[in-house]
Amino acid sequence: MTHDDCAADGTAVLVFPAGMPKALAYLARAREEGRRVIGSSSLGYDPARANYPEWVSLPYVTAPDFVDEMSRAIDELKIDTVFTPNPVVWNYLNRWLREAFAQVDLEPATPPVENDAAPYRRAKDFAASLCADPLPVAARSLPISMVSALEIAALFHHSENIPGSCDHQKIRALCEIFRYAPEGDMVEIGCLFGKSAFVLSRLAGLYARGALLCVDPWSSEFLPQKTEWVDSTSSQRDFEEVLTAFQINLLPYAQGTVNYLRLPSLEAAQVYRRGTVVETAEFGETRYSGHIAVLHIDGNHEYENVRNDMAAWAELVQPGGWIVVDDYKWPYGDGPRRAADEFLQRRQCQCAFFTGGALFIQT
């Protein structure tokens, strides 16, 4: 039965217990899908009740009358699905529903204990893969020792919770180039929610490199990239909201080593060249060396803008430092590729390789 069918015949999904964070997240998704949702709890007073359009009180699963009360709710309220994020409740219902109400679905389909552990297993697997098979980099210097697998797993796990297009292959490559990078600042042009900024800041800390400067106007004024579908999609963003999300994502890890300039790239480059201190109300004061170890260019992808970004910042990258041009192969245009190729024709570089959608260049 589809969700539309459920709405049409009055059947409902029961969320029990209804106040857990995953229950509230499920409620939001279910209501967006047009499903009839009933909240439930065993508490005498549950603040979550105000979030649900319908509510039914149930005993604890350990209570003698739970089976009778749950059976009555299923029959009278036309419940065809039960969602529970509680592992104990899930185990109980998984057995009982199969015996008493085989027609009622239990969500999630796999035990919550498995779902809770899955993201950490993925992080552990990512770190193990990176440690066992490092990305070969023909760099000008010998690599320093890799940080522990646990540190890499932690970086990967936290980055997965931040929206953005920095994929696993790109994170893998960033983890590797920091082993070859000199000391100096990290500068990112184009940050949005801060996914790649988080990766850069953590790697800079793990490998004792410099501070991270994030540059982004967070403004629709600088959006147009002469690509209709990209521009129309970007125009839907509330950039004040995106900036707040960036601050939320980076603030816990900043500790005086991360800051930002809410400016277009070329204006920010002038500020960076004039001084070594950036101060914001949210991140406080951050000191920079004025010499760049890793430059990540992921701003406006229109050719002129990428070329100008590279002209304004690349000469500040130290010998042996890295320039990462994101979306070198971009399905919506060729601005990053043209600008990066011109740069490679003008400058001698130690090595360059493409992975994770980005071109990595060691100066």
C-alpha positions, -999 to 999 in steps of 0.1 A, spaced: 0 0 0 14 34 -10 14 65 13 -13 80 -9 -34 49 -4 -29 52 34 -41 87 34 -71 79 13 -84 50 34 -76 66 68 -49 42 78 -21 56 100 14 52 112 19 51 150 51 67 163 60 51 197 76 65 218 70 98 201 94 122 218 128 107 208 147 129 183 145 102 156 108 100 162 103 137 156 124 136 125 103 107 112 71 127 120 83 155 98 91 132 69 58 114 72 37 145 73 55 159 42 45 126 25 9 132 35 7 103 59 -17 102 88 5 101 120 -4 93 155 20 99 184 22 78 214 40 76 247 39 58 281 46 90 300 20 106 321 30 139 305 50 140 273 59 175 258 61 158 224 24 155 223 20 191 210 38 181 178 13 154 168 -21 159 152 -34 127 169 -23 110 201 -29 78 220 -14 69 254 0 33 258 15 14 287 51 5 288 58 -27 268 66 -44 302 32 -36 316 6 -65 318 -20 -45 298 3 -34 269 -8 -61 245 -45 -54 251 -41 -16 248 -18 -19 217 -42 -43 200 -71 -19 207 -52 11 192 -43 -9 161 -79 -19 155 -97 13 164 -72 38 149 -66 17 117 -28 15 123 -9 -2 95 26 9 104 45 13 137 77 33 138 99 31 169 135 43 174 137 26 208 157 -6 205 139 -24 233 105 -15 220 115 -25 185 127 -59 196 94 -65 215 72 -53 186 92 -72 160 83 -105 176 48 -96 188 35 -80 156 46 -110 135 25 -132 158 -5 -110 164 -7 -84 136 14 -97 106 -3 -71 84 12 -42 104 46 -30 92 74 -22 116 98 6 108 127 8 106 130 -26 89 164 -33 107 170 -31 144 178 4 157 210 -9 173 222 -18 138 211 16 124 229 34 152 261 16 147 261 18 108 275 53 104 304 45 127 311 13 109 313 32 76 337 57 91 358 29 104 358 12 70 368 44 53 397 49 77 409 13 74 408 16 36 428 48 35 454 35 60 458 2 41 459 17 6 472 53 7 466 73 -24 499 74 -44 510 110 -47 541 120 -68 549 149 -45 582 168 -42 587 157 -6 585 126 15 552 122 33 549 125 71 533 97 90 496 93 87 475 101 118 456 73 134 428 54 118 406 66 147 413 103 139 405 97 102 373 78 111 362 107 134 369 133 106 349 112 81 320 107 105 316 143 114 320 155 78 291 131 68 267 152 89 274 184 70 256 191 36 279 195 7 294 178 -24 328 169 -10 327 132 -18 346 103 -3 373 103 -30 380 140 -25 382 135 13 406 107 7 428 129 -14 427 158 10 438 134 38 468 124 17 480 158 4 482 171 40 510 145 46 530 164 19 519 200 26 543 226 41 533 247 71 510 276 63 474 287 62 445 269 46 423 291 25 390 281 10 371 301 -16 335 292 -15 322 274 16 284 273 18 276 249 47 313 242 55 317 205 46 351 208 29 360 236 53 355 212 82 377 186 66 404 212 59 403 225 95 405 191 111 434 180 88 452 212 96 449 205 133 458 168 130 490 176 110 499 208 129 495 231 100 482 266 101 448 282 105 419 280 81 404 311 64 370 307 48 360 331 21 324 334 9 301 364 4 271 342 13 250 364 -10 228 359 -40 245 389 -56 275 368 -65 256 337 -76 252 339 -114 275 314 -132 258 317 -166 244 282 -162 206 283 -161 199 252 -140 226 259 -115 217 295 -111 180 288 -107 188 262 -80 212 284 -62 187 313 -61 164 292 -39 189 293 -10 185 316 20 221 326 24 216 341 59 204 306 69 234 290 51 258 312 69 243 304 102 246 267 93 282 272 84 289 288 118 271 260 136 291 234 117 325 250 123 322 268 156 328 237 179 361 230 161 374 265 156 393 271 189 410 301 174 421 283 142 392 290 119 376 322 108 359 337 78 356 368 55 321 374 42 335 390 11 339 383 -26 371 364 -33 391 394 -48 382 417 -19 391 390 6 425 385 -11 433 422 -5 423 419 32 445 388 36 475 405 20 472 436 42 472 418 76 474 385 94 445 389 118 408 382 111 382 388 137 345 379 138 319 381 165 313 343 163 348 330 159 368 356 177 403 365 166 424 342 143 460 349 133 473 339 99 508 336 86 501 352 52 516 321 35 492 295 21 498 257 24 465 245 9 442 267 -13 408 252 -21 390 270 -49 353 262 -50 336 296 -56 317 309 -86 325 284 -114 321 308 -143 354 309 -162 363 345 -155 357 341 -118 378 309 -114 406 325 -134 405 357 -112 404 335 -80 436 317 -91 453 350 -101 444 366 -67 454 337 -45 477 312 -62 509 332 -59 505 332 -21 508 294 -21 541 283 -7 565 260 -27 553 225 -21 518 238 -12 486 226 -29 459 242 -50 427 222 -52 404 233 -80 370 218 -73 346 206 -101 375 204 -126 351 182 -145 318 199 -140 287 187 -158 273 222 -161 302 241 -176 340 242 -182 350 272 -162 371 254 -136 388 232 -162 397 260 -185 411 282 -157 431 253 -142 445 242 -175 457 277 -183 473 279 -149 492 246 -155 504 259 -189 519 290 -172 533 275 -141 556 246 -134 541 222 -109 556 192 -91 525 170 -97 488 172 -106 461 146 -104 424 144 -107 401 126 -82 368 132 -65 358 157 -91 387 180 -82 422 188 -97 450 187 -71 481 207 -80 513 208 -60 532 240 -67 
